[in-house]
Amino acid sequence: MAQFASAHTAQYHRYSHFVKEEMAKRLNGPYNVILEAWIQILFGDEVSQEKSFYSFGELSGIDASFTISKVTSFSHYL
């Protein structure tokens, strides 16, 4: 039984390095830099966390609008 545990542990350590490297590739750091630049352009130095944009300047009823947030979903290790 001890041999099985030892072999299992060795195999775990061998594959855990591979999994860690593959997971690191999935993190989206380069894309977050681009997104942060756009947030800076759109928000400037505003303190608010959300901002709404309107097609025609806040006309009620016929104006298309959308709201964006400064908070991104950047994934990284804590």
Secondary structure, 3 states (H helix, E strand, C coil): CHHHHHHHHHHHHHHHHHHHHHHHHHCCHHHHHHHHHHHHHHHCCCCCCEEEEECCCCCCCCCCEEEEECCCCCCCCC
